[in-house]
C-alpha cells in the first residue's frame, strides 16, 4: 500500500473510532466501543511508527498529500492536506503512542464508569484533532486542529459534568485558551497580510526577503515579522500554558487521570512548542519575538517549579512539572536550539505520561485519594507502580553522568541548558544567559519536588490507615466495601506503564544522535530552518566542562534536600507548612494568580457586563426605547380612558363642543 494512503488512514482512523463510539456507543455497548476506538488507535500508532522508521532509517523524502479544498475565498486559499516531514513524523509518533497507551490504560481505570463509550469517543476525537494539527500544510488546517484539541480538552476535562469543579475547570480552560487563540488568529492575519498566502511551502521561502519589512502604527515603526511571531506565540502561550496564561492547566486535573496524561502531558500542551519549531523560518528572522519566547519560557520554568514545591495534590504537582518542562522547551526554541526543544518534547512525552498514569495507578490503588499527605508507605503495596514512577522521576530530573549517560531527561534537558549557555557566549541571543541560569535553578527545584512526591507517596509512615478517603476521582462507588487497604492496579493499567518506562529509560540515549547529535542534519532535512549565523546546537557540544556538570550538581542538591526533609526528618515539612508564613502561602496559593485574575479580569468583566446590562441596556436603551414608549402609551391611555365615562350626556356634550369648534373655525375663515 502506498505510504500516502497509509498516512491518510492513520490520520482519519481515530475520527472513525470517535464517530462509531460517539454515535452508536449505547447500541453496540461498552466493550465494542472500547475495542473499536482502541483498535483504530493502535492502527494509527503502527502507521505512525512505520512513517517514523521510513523517515529516520529509510531515507523517505518529505511529501504532502492534498485531499480536498478547504476554504477558497479570493486570494485566501486553503486545502485539506497531510504534510509529512521530520517534525510531523516525530509528532505522529508522540501523539499516537501516548494516545494508544492511554486508551489501553483506560480499560482498567474507567472500568466502572457508566459513560465509557462517550469517554473513548472524546479520547479519539482529541487524537484526530491533534493529528490534523501536526500534519497541517497551512495555517488554516493548523488553526482547525488547534481549535479541535481545545474543544476536545473542554469535553474531556468536564467529562464528569455533574461535578461543579470539573465543569468550572473545563470552562476555565476554554476561556483562557480563547485569549491565546485570539492572538494566534491575529498572527495568522498578519502573515497573510504580509505574504498573501498561508501555505507553509509557499510562505517559508519568501520570509528572508521580507526580513526588514516594517509596519507603521500609532506613530511607531513595528517589525512586521516580530509582530507576527509575537502574536503567533500568544497562541502558543495559551495552548501550552505559559506564564500568564497558565492558570487553566492545574485545574484541568479535575478530569479523569488518563485525560491528564493524554492532553496535559504529552500532546495538546506541546502543540505550542511544535508550532514555534515549525515556524522556525519566521523566528530566525524575528529576533525580538524569539527573545520574548526565551524570556517567557524561562520565567515559566522557574515559576512552575517554585509552585510545585508546595502542592499536595499528586496530580497538581505533576501538572506544574509539565508547565516547568514546557518552559524549558520554549526557551530552547527562543535561544535558537529548535532541535533541542523537539528532543525534549519527544522524551518528555514518555516520562510525563508515565508519571501521570503512575499517579492514576496510585489514585486507583488508594481508592481515589489524591492528597499526598494522606499517603505514605505504599512501596510494598504498589511495588510495580513504585518502580515505574521512580524511573519516571529519575528521567524527569535529568539524573545522569556527563560522558557516561542517564535516562531520557538527562540527554534532552542537559542539551537545552548547554544550548542556552552556547547561545549566550556566542552572542546569538541577548537573553540566553538569563535562560541558562534559570534552567539550572529550575533543575534543582525539579529534583526537589519530584523526589518529594515519591517519598511522600511511597516511603515513610502510612497516613492512610484508619481513615476513609473522602475524595472521589471516579463517578462511581468504591466496590471494596470499606476495605481501604491500598492495592496494585490490574495488568491492563500496568502494561502501558511498563512500556512508557522503557521509553523513559532508553529514548534519550537511542535518539540523541538523530535529534541533536551527529546525525541531526540528516534527520531534520530542512524541516527545522536554522539561519547561517545560528551555530547554537553545534556550539552546545563544546561548552566548558563545568557547564556539563552543573545540572547534575544542582539535581543532586535538590534530591538530597528532599531526602533529608521528607525522608530523614519526616514530619519537619508538615510542621513548616502548618506554621504557614508568607513564602509558603505565596507558593501554596500559586503566586496568587487566580486571586489576581479573579479580582481584575473576572470581577472587571462582570462589572463591565453589569454596566452595559443594567445601565446601558435596561435603563438607557430599554428605558428610552421599548419601556419608555410603553410607559408613555400607558400614561396617555390612562388619561384618555377618563373620557370613557359611559354617560350619554357626557358624549353629547363633547359632540356639542366639537360642533361649536367647527362653526367657530368656519366663521374665522369667512371673515
C-alpha positions as CSV (number, residue, x, y, z in Angstrom):
1,X,0.0,0.0,0.0
2,X,1.4,3.4,-0.9
3,X,2.8,5.4,2.1
4,X,0.4,8.3,1.2
5,X,-2.6,6.1,1.6
6,X,-1.3,4.6,4.8
7,X,-0.8,8.1,6.3
8,X,-4.3,9.2,5.3
9,X,-5.7,6.1,7.1
10,X,-3.6,6.8,10.1
11,X,-4.8,10.4,10.4
12,X,-8.5,9.6,10.0
13,X,-8.8,6.3,11.8
14,X,-9.3,8.0,15.2
15,X,-12.1,10.1,13.8
16,X,-13.8,6.9,12.5
17,X,-13.5,5.4,16.0
18,X,-14.8,8.6,17.7
19,X,-17.8,8.6,15.3
20,X,-18.7,5.0,15.9
21,X,-18.3,5.1,19.7
22,X,-20.0,8.6,20.0
23,X,-23.0,7.9,17.7
24,X,-23.6,4.2,18.3
25,X,-21.9,3.5,21.6
26,X,-25.2,2.8,23.5
27,X,-26.3,0.4,20.8
28,X,-23.1,-1.6,20.4
29,X,-22.2,-1.5,24.1
30,X,-19.1,-0.6,26.2
31,X,-16.8,-3.4,25.1
32,X,-17.4,-2.9,21.4
33,X,-16.9,0.9,21.7
34,X,-13.7,0.5,23.6
35,X,-12.5,-2.2,21.1
36,X,-13.2,-0.1,18.1
37,X,-11.6,3.1,19.4
38,X,-8.6,1.3,20.9
39,X,-8.1,-0.9,17.8
40,X,-8.1,2.0,15.4
41,X,-5.7,4.0,17.6
42,X,-3.3,1.0,17.5
43,X,-3.6,1.0,13.7
44,X,-2.7,4.8,13.7
45,X,0.2,4.1,16.1
46,X,1.6,1.3,13.9
47,X,1.3,3.6,10.8
48,X,3.0,6.5,12.7
49,X,6.0,4.3,13.7
50,X,6.2,3.0,10.1
51,X,6.4,6.6,8.8
52,X,8.9,7.5,11.5
53,X,11.1,4.4,10.7
54,X,10.9,5.2,6.9
55,X,11.9,8.8,7.6
56,X,14.7,8.1,10.0
57,X,16.3,5.0,8.6
58,X,14.6,4.5,5.2
59,X,15.5,8.0,3.9
60,X,12.0,8.8,2.9
61,X,11.6,12.2,1.5
62,X,9.1,14.8,2.8
63,X,5.8,14.8,0.9
64,X,2.3,16.4,1.1
65,X,-1.0,14.6,0.3
66,X,-3.7,17.0,-0.9
67,X,-7.1,15.6,-0.1
68,X,-9.7,18.2,-0.9
69,X,-10.3,22.0,-1.0
70,X,-11.0,23.5,2.5
71,X,-11.6,27.3,2.2
72,X,-11.2,29.3,-1.1
73,X,-12.1,33.0,-0.8
74,X,-10.3,35.2,-3.3
75,X,-6.5,35.0,-2.6
76,X,-7.2,33.1,0.6
77,X,-6.7,29.5,-0.5
78,X,-6.6,26.5,1.9
79,X,-6.7,22.8,1.0
80,X,-7.1,19.9,3.5
81,X,-3.7,18.3,3.3
82,X,-1.4,15.9,5.1
83,X,2.2,17.1,5.4
84,X,4.8,14.6,6.3
85,X,8.3,15.7,7.2
86,X,10.7,15.2,10.2
87,X,8.6,17.4,12.5
88,X,5.2,15.8,11.7
89,X,6.8,12.3,11.8
90,X,8.0,12.9,15.3
91,X,4.7,14.3,16.4
92,X,2.7,11.4,14.9
93,X,4.7,9.0,17.0
94,X,4.3,11.0,20.2
95,X,0.6,11.6,19.7
96,X,-0.4,8.1,18.6
97,X,1.8,6.2,21.1
98,X,0.7,8.1,24.1
99,X,-3.0,8.0,23.0
100,X,-2.9,4.3,22.2
101,X,-1.4,3.5,25.7
102,X,-3.9,5.8,27.3
103,X,-6.8,4.0,25.6
104,X,-5.5,0.7,26.8
105,X,-4.9,2.1,30.3
106,X,-8.4,3.5,30.4
107,X,-9.9,0.0,30.1
108,X,-8.9,-0.5,33.7
109,X,-9.1,3.0,35.1
110,X,-12.6,3.7,33.8
111,X,-13.8,0.1,34.3
112,X,-16.7,1.1,36.5
113,X,-17.7,4.4,34.8
114,X,-21.2,4.2,33.1
115,X,-20.2,6.5,30.2
116,X,-17.3,4.6,28.7
117,X,-18.4,5.0,25.1
118,X,-18.6,8.8,25.5
119,X,-15.2,8.9,27.2
120,X,-13.4,6.8,24.5
121,X,-15.1,8.8,21.8
122,X,-13.8,12.0,23.3
123,X,-10.3,10.5,23.5
124,X,-10.3,9.5,19.9
125,X,-11.7,12.9,18.8
126,X,-8.9,14.6,20.6
127,X,-6.4,12.4,18.9
128,X,-7.8,13.1,15.5
129,X,-7.7,16.9,16.1
130,X,-4.1,16.7,17.2
131,X,-3.1,14.6,14.2
132,X,-4.8,17.2,11.9
133,X,-2.8,19.9,13.7
134,X,0.6,18.3,13.3
135,X,0.1,17.3,9.7
136,X,-1.3,20.7,8.6
137,X,0.2,22.1,5.4
138,X,-1.1,25.6,6.0
139,X,-2.3,27.9,8.8
140,X,-6.0,27.2,8.3
141,X,-5.7,23.5,9.0
142,X,-3.3,24.2,11.8
143,X,-6.0,26.5,13.3
144,X,-8.6,23.9,12.8
145,X,-6.6,21.3,14.7
146,X,-5.7,24.0,17.3
147,X,-9.4,24.7,18.0
148,X,-10.2,21.0,17.7
149,X,-7.9,20.0,20.6
150,X,-9.3,22.9,22.5
151,X,-12.9,21.6,22.1
152,X,-11.9,18.0,22.9
153,X,-10.0,19.1,26.0
154,X,-13.1,21.0,27.2
155,X,-15.1,17.9,26.7
156,X,-12.6,15.7,28.5
157,X,-11.8,18.0,31.4
158,X,-15.5,18.4,32.0
159,X,-16.3,14.7,31.4
160,X,-17.8,14.3,34.9
161,X,-20.0,17.3,34.2
162,X,-22.1,16.7,37.3
163,X,-19.1,17.8,39.4
164,X,-19.1,21.6,39.7
165,X,-15.3,21.7,39.9
166,X,-14.9,19.7,36.7
167,X,-17.4,22.0,34.8
168,X,-15.7,25.1,36.2
169,X,-12.2,23.7,35.2
170,X,-13.5,22.9,31.6
171,X,-14.9,26.4,31.2
172,X,-11.7,28.0,32.6
173,X,-9.5,26.0,30.1
174,X,-11.8,27.0,27.3
175,X,-11.8,30.7,28.2
176,X,-8.1,31.1,28.8
177,X,-7.3,29.3,25.5
178,X,-9.7,31.7,23.7
179,X,-7.5,34.6,24.9
180,X,-4.4,32.9,23.4
181,X,-6.3,31.9,20.3
182,X,-7.3,35.5,19.6
183,X,-3.6,36.4,19.4
184,X,-2.9,33.3,17.3
185,X,-5.7,34.4,14.8
186,X,-4.2,37.9,14.6
187,X,-0.8,36.4,13.9
188,X,-2.2,34.4,11.0
189,X,-3.9,37.5,9.7
190,X,-0.6,39.4,9.9
191,X,1.2,36.6,8.0
192,X,-1.5,36.6,5.2
193,X,-1.3,40.5,5.1
194,X,2.4,40.3,4.6
195,X,2.8,37.4,2.2
196,X,-0.6,36.8,0.6
197,X,-0.5,33.1,1.4
198,X,-1.0,30.9,4.4
199,X,0.5,27.7,2.9
200,X,3.8,26.8,4.5
201,X,5.5,25.6,1.3
202,X,4.9,29.0,-0.3
203,X,5.4,31.1,2.8
204,X,8.8,29.9,4.1
205,X,10.9,30.6,1.0
206,X,9.5,34.2,1.0
207,X,10.4,35.1,4.6
208,X,14.1,36.0,4.1
209,X,13.2,38.7,1.5
210,X,10.7,40.3,4.0
211,X,13.0,40.3,6.9
212,X,13.3,44.1,7.0
213,X,9.6,44.9,6.5
214,X,8.1,47.3,9.0
215,X,4.6,48.5,9.8
216,X,3.7,52.0,10.8
217,X,1.2,52.1,13.7
218,X,0.5,54.8,16.3
219,X,3.5,56.8,15.1
220,X,5.9,53.9,15.5
221,X,7.6,51.6,13.1
222,X,7.0,47.9,14.0
223,X,9.0,45.0,12.7
224,X,6.3,43.0,10.8
225,X,7.9,39.6,11.3
226,X,8.5,40.3,15.0
227,X,4.9,41.3,15.3
228,X,3.6,38.2,13.5
229,X,5.9,36.0,15.5
230,X,4.9,37.5,18.9
231,X,1.2,37.2,18.1
232,X,1.5,33.6,17.0
233,X,3.4,32.9,20.2
234,X,0.5,34.3,22.2
235,X,-1.5,31.4,20.9
236,X,1.3,29.0,22.0
237,X,1.2,30.6,25.5
238,X,-2.4,29.7,25.9
239,X,-2.3,26.2,24.4
240,X,1.0,25.3,26.2
241,X,0.1,27.0,29.5
242,X,3.0,29.5,29.6
243,X,3.3,32.2,32.3
244,X,0.3,34.5,32.5
245,X,-1.9,32.1,30.5
246,X,-1.0,29.0,32.6
247,X,-3.9,29.1,35.1
248,X,-6.1,26.6,33.3
249,X,-3.6,23.7,33.4
250,X,-3.6,22.7,37.1
251,X,-7.4,23.0,37.3
252,X,-7.6,20.6,34.3
253,X,-6.6,17.8,36.7
254,X,-10.3,17.7,37.5
255,X,-10.8,15.4,34.5
256,X,-10.1,11.7,34.7
257,X,-6.4,10.9,35.2
258,X,-5.9,9.3,31.7
259,X,-7.0,12.7,30.3
260,X,-4.2,14.4,32.2
261,X,-1.7,12.0,30.7
262,X,-3.0,12.4,27.2
263,X,-3.8,16.1,26.9
264,X,-1.8,17.8,29.6
265,X,1.4,15.9,29.5
266,X,2.3,14.7,26.0
267,X,0.2,16.2,23.3
268,X,-2.1,19.3,23.4
269,X,0.2,21.3,25.6
270,X,3.2,20.6,23.3
271,X,1.3,21.9,20.3
272,X,2.7,25.4,21.0
273,X,6.3,24.1,21.1
274,X,5.7,22.2,17.8
275,X,4.2,25.4,16.2
276,X,7.2,27.5,17.2
277,X,9.7,24.9,15.8
278,X,7.6,24.6,12.6
279,X,7.7,28.3,12.2
280,X,11.5,28.5,12.8
281,X,11.9,30.3,9.4
282,X,9.9,33.2,10.9
283,X,11.6,33.2,14.3
284,X,15.1,33.1,12.8
285,X,14.3,36.5,11.2
286,X,12.3,37.8,14.2
287,X,14.9,38.3,17.0
288,X,12.6,40.3,19.3
289,X,9.9,37.6,19.1
290,X,12.5,34.9,19.8
291,X,13.7,36.8,22.8
292,X,10.1,37.1,24.1
293,X,9.8,33.3,23.7
294,X,13.0,32.7,25.6
295,X,12.1,35.0,28.5
296,X,8.6,33.7,28.9
297,X,9.8,30.1,28.7
298,X,12.5,30.7,31.3
299,X,10.1,32.5,33.7
300,X,7.5,29.7,33.3
301,X,10.2,27.1,34.1
302,X,11.1,28.9,37.3
303,X,7.5,29.9,38.3
304,X,6.0,26.4,37.9
305,X,8.9,24.8,39.7
306,X,8.5,27.0,42.7
307,X,4.8,26.4,42.9
308,X,5.3,22.6,42.6
309,X,7.3,22.7,45.8
310,X,4.2,23.4,48.0
311,X,1.4,21.5,46.3
312,X,-0.1,18.4,48.0
313,X,-2.4,17.0,45.3
314,X,-0.3,14.4,43.4
315,X,-1.7,15.3,40.0
316,X,-1.2,19.0,40.6
317,X,2.4,18.5,41.4
318,X,2.9,16.7,38.1
319,X,0.8,19.4,36.3
320,X,3.1,22.2,37.5
321,X,6.0,20.0,36.5
322,X,4.5,20.0,33.0
323,X,4.4,23.8,33.0
324,X,8.0,23.9,34.0
325,X,9.2,21.4,31.4
326,X,7.3,23.3,28.7
327,X,9.2,26.4,29.8
328,X,12.4,24.5,29.1
329,X,11.2,23.6,25.6
330,X,10.2,27.2,24.8
331,X,13.4,28.9,26.0
332,X,15.4,26.3,24.0
333,X,13.5,27.4,20.8
334,X,13.9,31.0,21.8
335,X,17.7,30.8,22.0
336,X,17.8,29.1,18.6
337,X,18.0,25.4,19.7
338,X,14.8,24.2,18.0
339,X,16.2,20.7,17.7
340,X,16.7,20.5,21.5
341,X,13.2,21.8,22.1
342,X,11.8,19.0,19.9
343,X,14.0,16.4,21.5
344,X,12.8,17.3,25.0
345,X,9.2,17.3,23.7
346,X,9.9,13.7,22.5
347,X,11.5,12.4,25.6
348,X,9.1,14.3,27.9
349,X,6.1,12.6,26.3
350,X,7.4,9.2,27.7
351,X,8.3,10.1,31.2
352,X,5.5,12.6,31.8
353,X,2.8,10.3,30.5
354,X,4.4,7.6,32.7
355,X,4.2,9.9,35.8
356,X,0.6,10.9,35.2
357,X,-0.5,7.3,34.5
358,X,1.5,6.2,37.5
359,X,-0.3,8.8,39.6
360,X,-3.5,7.4,38.3
361,X,-2.4,3.9,39.5
362,X,-1.7,5.4,42.9
363,X,-5.1,7.1,43.0
364,X,-6.8,3.9,41.8
365,X,-4.9,1.9,44.5
366,X,-5.8,4.4,47.2
367,X,-9.5,4.3,46.3
368,X,-9.4,7.8,44.7
369,X,-7.4,9.7,47.2
370,X,-5.1,12.3,45.7
371,X,-3.7,14.1,48.7
372,X,-0.1,13.0,49.2
373,X,-0.4,13.9,52.9
374,X,-2.8,11.0,53.3
375,X,-0.4,8.5,51.6
376,X,3.0,7.2,52.6
377,X,4.3,3.7,52.9
378,X,2.8,2.5,49.6
379,X,6.0,0.9,48.3
380,X,5.2,-2.6,49.4
381,X,1.5,-2.4,48.4
382,X,2.1,-0.9,44.9
383,X,5.6,-2.3,44.0
384,X,5.3,-2.0,40.2
385,X,3.8,1.5,40.3
386,X,6.6,2.5,42.7
387,X,9.2,1.1,40.4
388,X,7.9,2.8,37.2
389,X,7.3,6.1,38.9
390,X,10.8,6.1,40.3
391,X,12.0,5.5,36.7
392,X,9.9,8.5,35.6
393,X,11.3,10.6,38.4
394,X,14.9,9.8,37.5
395,X,14.1,10.7,33.9
396,X,12.4,14.0,34.6
397,X,15.1,15.2,37.0
398,X,17.7,14.5,34.3
399,X,19.8,12.4,36.5
400,X,22.9,11.2,34.6
401,X,26.6,11.4,34.4
402,X,28.1,13.6,31.6
403,X,30.1,11.4,29.3
404,X,28.5,8.2,30.6
405,X,24.8,8.6,30.2
406,X,21.4,8.5,32.0
407,X,17.7,8.3,31.4
408,X,15.8,10.2,28.8
409,X,15.6,13.5,30.5
410,X,19.3,13.7,31.1
411,X,20.0,13.9,27.4
412,X,17.3,16.3,26.4
413,X,17.2,18.7,29.4
414,X,21.0,19.0,29.6
415,X,21.1,19.7,25.9
416,X,18.7,22.6,26.4
417,X,20.8,24.1,29.3
418,X,24.0,23.7,27.3
419,X,22.4,25.3,24.3
420,X,21.3,28.3,26.3
421,X,24.9,28.7,27.5
422,X,26.3,28.4,24.0
423,X,23.7,30.9,22.7
424,X,24.8,33.4,25.4
425,X,28.5,33.0,24.9
426,X,28.2,33.3,21.1
427,X,26.0,36.4,21.4
428,X,23.2,34.8,19.4
429,X,20.6,35.7,21.9
430,X,20.9,38.6,24.4
431,X,18.6,36.8,26.9
432,X,20.2,33.3,26.7
433,X,22.3,33.8,29.8
434,X,19.2,34.5,31.8
435,X,17.6,31.3,30.4
436,X,20.7,29.3,31.3
437,X,20.8,30.5,34.9
438,X,17.0,29.9,35.3
439,X,17.3,26.5,33.7
440,X,20.0,25.4,36.2
441,X,17.9,26.7,39.2
442,X,14.8,25.0,37.9
443,X,16.7,21.7,37.6
444,X,17.4,21.8,41.3
445,X,13.8,22.6,42.1
446,X,12.6,19.9,39.8
447,X,14.7,17.3,41.6
448,X,13.3,18.5,45.0
449,X,9.6,18.4,44.2
450,X,9.9,15.2,42.1
451,X,11.5,13.2,44.9
452,X,9.2,14.9,47.5
453,X,6.3,13.3,45.6
454,X,8.0,9.9,45.6
455,X,8.9,10.0,49.3
456,X,5.6,11.4,50.5
457,X,3.7,8.8,48.4
458,X,5.7,5.6,48.7
459,X,8.0,5.9,51.7
460,X,7.8,6.9,55.4
461,X,4.8,6.4,57.7
462,X,1.5,5.3,56.2
463,X,-1.0,8.1,56.8
464,X,-3.9,6.3,55.1
465,X,-4.5,3.8,57.8
466,X,-7.7,4.1,59.8
467,X,-9.1,6.9,57.7
468,X,-11.5,6.6,54.8
469,X,-10.9,8.5,51.6
470,X,-13.3,11.4,51.1
471,X,-12.0,12.4,47.6
472,X,-13.5,10.6,44.6
473,X,-11.8,10.8,41.3
474,X,-14.3,8.4,39.8
475,X,-18.0,9.0,39.4
476,X,-18.8,5.5,40.8
477,X,-18.9,4.0,44.3
478,X,-16.0,2.1,45.7
479,X,-16.5,-1.6,45.2
480,X,-14.2,-2.6,48.0
481,X,-17.0,-2.0,50.6
482,X,-15.0,-0.2,53.2
483,X,-11.7,-2.0,52.7
484,X,-9.3,0.9,52.2
485,X,-6.0,-1.1,52.0
486,X,-4.1,0.1,49.0
487,X,-3.9,-2.4,46.1
488,X,-1.9,-2.7,42.9
489,X,-3.6,-1.8,39.6
490,X,-4.7,-4.5,37.2
491,X,-2.4,-5.6,34.3
492,X,-4.3,-3.6,31.7
493,X,-3.1,-0.5,33.6
494,X,0.4,-1.7,34.4
495,X,1.4,-2.8,30.9
496,X,1.2,0.8,29.5
497,X,3.3,1.9,32.5
498,X,6.0,-0.6,31.7
499,X,6.0,0.3,28.0
500,X,6.4,4.0,28.9
501,X,9.1,3.3,31.4
502,X,11.1,1.6,28.6
503,X,10.8,4.9,26.7
504,X,11.7,6.9,29.7
505,X,14.9,4.9,30.1
506,X,16.1,4.5,26.5
507,X,14.5,7.2,24.4
508,X,17.2,9.8,25.2
509,X,20.2,7.5,24.7
510,X,18.9,5.9,21.5
511,X,17.6,9.0,19.7
512,X,20.1,11.7,20.8
513,X,22.3,11.2,17.8
514,X,19.3,11.7,15.5
515,X,17.7,14.7,17.1
516,X,20.7,16.7,18.4
517,X,23.8,14.7,17.5
518,X,26.0,14.0,14.5
519,X,23.0,12.7,12.5
520,X,21.0,15.9,13.3
521,X,21.2,17.5,9.8
522,X,20.3,14.2,8.1
523,X,17.4,13.6,10.5
524,X,15.7,17.0,10.2
525,X,16.4,17.6,6.5
526,X,15.3,21.2,6.5
527,X,12.1,20.6,8.5
528,X,13.7,23.0,11.0
529,X,15.2,26.1,9.5
530,X,18.4,27.4,11.0
531,X,19.9,30.7,9.8
532,X,23.6,30.8,8.7
533,X,24.6,32.6,11.8
534,X,22.9,30.2,14.2
535,X,25.5,27.7,15.5
536,X,23.9,27.2,18.8
537,X,23.4,23.4,18.6
538,X,26.9,22.8,17.3
539,X,28.4,25.1,20.0
540,X,26.4,23.3,22.7
541,X,28.5,20.2,22.3
542,X,31.7,22.2,23.1
543,X,30.7,24.1,26.2
544,X,33.1,24.1,29.2
545,X,33.1,21.0,31.5
546,X,31.6,22.9,34.4
547,X,28.5,23.7,32.3
548,X,28.0,20.0,31.6
549,X,28.3,19.1,35.3
550,X,26.3,22.0,36.8
551,X,22.9,20.4,36.1
552,X,24.0,17.2,37.8
553,X,25.3,19.1,40.9
554,X,22.1,21.1,41.3
555,X,19.9,18.0,40.7
556,X,21.8,16.1,43.4
557,X,21.5,19.0,45.8
558,X,17.7,19.1,45.2
559,X,17.4,15.4,45.6
560,X,19.5,15.3,48.9
561,X,17.4,18.2,50.4
562,X,14.2,16.3,49.5
563,X,15.5,13.1,51.1
564,X,16.6,15.0,54.2
565,X,13.4,17.0,54.7
566,X,10.9,14.3,53.8
567,X,12.8,11.1,54.5
568,X,15.3,11.5,57.3
569,X,13.4,14.4,59.0
570,X,9.9,13.1,58.4
571,X,7.3,15.5,59.7
572,X,9.5,18.6,59.5
573,X,7.9,19.8,56.3
574,X,4.4,19.2,57.7
575,X,5.3,21.4,60.7
576,X,6.7,24.1,58.5
577,X,3.6,24.0,56.4
578,X,1.3,24.1,59.4
579,X,3.2,27.1,60.7
580,X,2.5,28.8,57.4
581,X,4.4,32.0,56.7
582,X,4.3,34.4,53.7
583,X,6.7,32.3,51.5
584,X,4.8,29.1,51.9
585,X,1.4,30.9,51.4
586,X,2.8,32.5,48.3
587,X,3.8,29.2,46.8
588,X,0.9,27.2,48.0
589,X,-1.5,29.8,46.5
590,X,0.3,29.7,43.2
591,X,1.7,33.2,43.4
592,X,-2.0,34.3,43.9
593,X,-2.6,34.4,40.1
594,X,-6.1,33.0,40.4
595,X,-7.0,35.6,43.1
596,X,-5.4,38.4,41.0
597,X,-7.3,37.3,37.8
598,X,-10.5,37.0,39.9
599,X,-10.1,40.5,41.3
600,X,-9.2,42.1,37.9
601,X,-10.4,40.2,34.8
602,X,-13.3,38.2,36.3
603,X,-14.8,40.9,38.5
604,X,-13.8,43.6,36.0
605,X,-15.6,41.7,33.2
606,X,-18.6,41.2,35.5
607,X,-18.7,44.9,36.4
608,X,-18.4,45.9,32.8
609,X,-21.1,43.5,31.9
610,X,-23.4,44.8,34.6
611,X,-22.7,48.4,33.4
612,X,-23.7,47.6,29.9
613,X,-26.7,45.5,31.0
614,X,-28.1,47.4,34.0
615,X,-27.3,50.9,32.8
616,X,-26.8,50.7,29.1
617,X,-29.4,48.1,28.2
618,X,-32.1,48.3,30.9
619,X,-32.0,52.0,31.9
620,X,-30.9,53.7,28.7
621,X,-32.0,51.5,25.7
622,X,-35.0,49.9,27.3
623,X,-35.8,52.9,29.4
624,X,-35.8,55.4,26.5
625,X,-36.9,52.8,23.9
626,X,-39.4,50.0,24.3
627,X,-40.0,50.6,28.0
628,X,-40.2,54.4,27.6
629,X,-42.7,54.3,24.8
630,X,-44.7,51.6,26.6
631,X,-44.8,53.8,29.8
632,X,-45.8,56.9,27.7
633,X,-48.5,55.0,25.9
634,X,-49.8,53.6,29.2
635,X,-49.9,57.1,30.7
636,X,-51.7,58.6,27.7
637,X,-54.1,55.7,27.7
638,X,-55.0,56.1,31.3
639,X,-55.7,59.8,30.8
640,X,-57.8,59.2,27.7
641,X,-59.7,56.4,29.5
642,X,-61.1,59.0,31.9
643,X,-63.2,60.3,29.0
644,X,-64.9,57.0,28.7
645,X,-67.5,57.6,31.5
646,X,-70.4,55.7,30.0
647,X,-72.9,58.5,30.3
648,X,-74.7,59.6,27.1
649,X,-74.9,63.3,28.1
650,X,-71.1,63.4,28.6
651,X,-70.6,62.2,25.0
652,X,-73.4,64.6,23.7
653,X,-71.6,67.5,25.5
654,X,-68.3,66.6,23.8
655,X,-70.1,66.4,20.4
656,X,-71.6,69.9,21.0
657,X,-68.1,71.2,21.8
658,X,-66.9,69.7,18.6
659,X,-69.7,71.3,16.5
660,X,-69.1,74.6,18.2
661,X,-65.4,74.4,17.4
662,X,-66.1,73.6,13.7
663,X,-68.6,76.5,13.5
664,X,-66.1,78.9,15.1
665,X,-63.4,77.7,12.6
666,X,-65.8,78.3,9.6
667,X,-66.7,81.8,10.8
668,X,-63.0,82.6,11.2
669,X,-62.3,81.5,7.6
670,X,-65.3,83.5,6.2
671,X,-64.2,86.7,7.9
